[in-house]
Amino acid sequence: MRGTLFVLLLAAIGLIAGCTAERPASPVSSAPAHQEQDPEEQRKADERAIKAVLTLLSQGFARLDVSKLEDLWAPTATIIDDNISFSSWEQYRDQHLKPELALYSSEDSEWVIANAQMEIEGTLAWGQFHIFYAFTRLVDNQRIFGEGRGTIIFIKTSEGWKILHLHLS
């Protein structure tokens, strides 16, 4: 089943959401400065890079492994998880995520993004997705199944695409 969920994850990743972030002055390109990159090739490269970040996001949540999530965030990232708002990755990680993930077994945990759509414009990308998850509580070995929605905004930096905003509900 894990293999099927992983294939679904890879097949379903994509994004859409509203964005009010200020756009950086100039886009960051992975192409050498003296060479212009074909816009379609740049778009495909950006899509692959964003999917790679989403894959790491999913793997981090699925494996209950905060260390997989550490490098995914822009310095000014904000996170909303249900009705709680966090003004940084560090605040979300320390005050919410670590205590919550400590309640579950990582042996059979799952967290999959599905039905995702994505838009990219310049150095910003945004989207929405559906989440399916399953965890086993350590305290009573009860299996918890659920689903939710997510919206996400990415920003392209000199270090690659980073999560600028994440909202999970």
C-alpha positions in Angstrom: 0.0 0.0 0.0 2.9 2.4 0.7 4.1 2.0 -2.8 0.7 2.8 -4.2 0.4 5.9 -2.0 3.8 7.0 -3.1 2.9 6.7 -6.7 -0.3 8.6 -6.1 1.8 11.3 -4.4 4.1 11.7 -7.3 1.2 11.6 -9.8 -0.9 14.1 -7.9 1.4 16.8 -6.9 0.6 20.3 -8.1 -0.9 23.6 -6.7 -3.2 26.8 -6.6 -3.9 29.6 -4.0 -4.1 33.3 -3.7 -1.0 35.3 -3.0 -0.4 38.7 -1.5 3.4 38.4 -1.1 5.6 41.1 -2.6 7.4 39.8 -5.7 11.2 40.0 -5.7 12.8 42.5 -8.1 14.2 39.9 -10.4 13.7 36.2 -11.0 16.4 33.8 -10.0 17.6 31.5 -12.8 19.6 28.3 -12.7 20.9 29.1 -16.2 24.3 30.8 -16.6 24.1 34.6 -16.7 25.4 34.8 -20.3 22.9 32.3 -21.7 19.2 32.8 -21.9 17.1 29.8 -21.1 14.0 28.8 -23.1 10.9 29.9 -21.1 9.2 26.5 -21.6 12.4 24.7 -20.4 12.6 27.0 -17.4 8.9 26.4 -16.6 9.5 22.6 -16.7 12.6 23.0 -14.5 10.6 25.1 -12.0 7.8 22.5 -12.0 10.2 19.7 -11.3 11.9 21.7 -8.5 8.5 22.5 -6.8 7.4 18.8 -7.1 10.7 17.8 -5.4 9.9 20.2 -2.5 6.4 18.8 -2.2 7.8 15.3 -2.2 10.1 16.2 0.7 7.2 17.8 2.5 5.1 14.7 2.1 7.9 12.4 3.1 8.7 14.5 6.2 5.1 14.3 7.4 4.6 10.7 6.4 7.7 9.6 8.2 7.1 12.0 11.1 10.6 13.3 10.4 11.0 17.0 11.1 14.6 16.9 9.8 13.3 16.3 6.3 11.3 19.5 6.6 14.0 21.8 7.9 15.4 23.2 4.6 12.0 23.7 2.8 11.1 27.0 4.3 11.7 30.7 3.3 13.0 32.8 6.2 9.8 34.7 6.4 7.5 31.6 6.1 4.1 31.6 7.8 2.1 28.5 8.6 -1.6 28.0 9.5 -2.5 24.5 10.8 -6.2 24.3 11.4 -7.0 27.5 13.3 -3.5 28.1 14.7 -1.2 30.6 13.0 2.6 30.5 13.2 4.9 33.3 12.2 7.9 31.1 11.4 8.9 27.5 10.6 10.8 27.4 13.9 7.7 28.4 15.8 5.5 25.9 14.0 8.1 23.1 14.4 8.7 23.7 18.1 5.3 24.6 19.4 3.1 22.4 17.2 4.7 19.9 14.9 7.2 18.2 17.2 4.7 17.7 20.1 2.0 16.4 17.7 4.2 14.0 15.7 5.6 12.6 19.0 2.1 11.1 19.6 2.3 8.7 16.7 4.3 5.7 15.5 6.4 6.4 12.4 6.4 2.7 11.4 3.1 2.8 9.4 2.4 6.5 9.1 1.2 7.9 5.8 0.6 11.5 4.4 -0.3 11.9 0.8 -1.0 14.9 -1.4 -3.6 14.3 -4.1 -5.8 16.3 -6.5 -3.2 19.0 -6.6 -3.0 21.9 -9.0 -0.2 24.4 -9.5 0.4 27.8 -11.0 3.8 29.4 -11.5 4.4 33.0 -12.4 8.0 34.3 -12.2 9.4 33.7 -8.8 6.1 32.8 -7.2 4.1 29.6 -7.3 0.8 28.8 -5.6 -1.7 26.0 -5.3 -4.1 23.8 -3.5 -4.3 20.1 -2.7 -6.1 17.4 -0.9 -4.3 15.5 1.9 -5.0 11.9 3.0 -3.2 10.6 6.1 -3.1 7.6 8.4 -1.2 7.4 11.7 -1.1 5.0 14.7 -1.3 6.6 18.1 1.4 5.4 20.5 -0.7 5.6 23.6 -3.4 3.1 22.5 -2.2 1.7 19.2 -5.4 3.1 17.5 -5.2 3.7 13.8 -6.3 7.3 12.8 -7.4 8.0 9.3 -8.2 11.5 8.0 -8.2 13.9 5.2 -7.8 17.6 4.8 -7.0 20.5 2.4 -3.9 22.5 1.9 -2.9 25.7 0.2 0.7 26.7 -0.4 2.8 29.5 -1.8 6.4 29.1 -2.9 9.0 31.7 -3.6 12.1 31.1 -5.8 15.3 32.1 -4.0 19.0 31.8 -4.8 18.8 28.5 -2.9 15.9 27.2 -4.9 12.1 27.0 -4.4 11.1 27.5 -0.7 7.7 27.4 1.0 6.6 31.0 1.8 3.2 30.1 3.2 1.4 26.8 4.1 -2.2 26.4 5.3 -3.5 23.0 6.3 -7.0 22.3 7.5 
